[in-house]
């Protein structure tokens, strides 16, 4: 297998893993928010960090399914920008391989 395909597959797996992590973080934080657990909540920096580090799609889906942080503009901006960047890089990598 060519090294470009290995890098593409590795990046796609990384994005899938980080999306799963971000999805779970959003859902867990929403459950904690409804229980009023206060200091045990997941920090916004952690949520946005997971989104920025590859979990944009999972954060987007988790945000919609859990109805969590939907009114915060900076969450929307960060998620949409991250989706564009991450899928743009993935698309470019696919283009380069095939």
Order of alpha helices (4+ residues) and beta strands (2+ residues): alpha-alpha-alpha-alpha
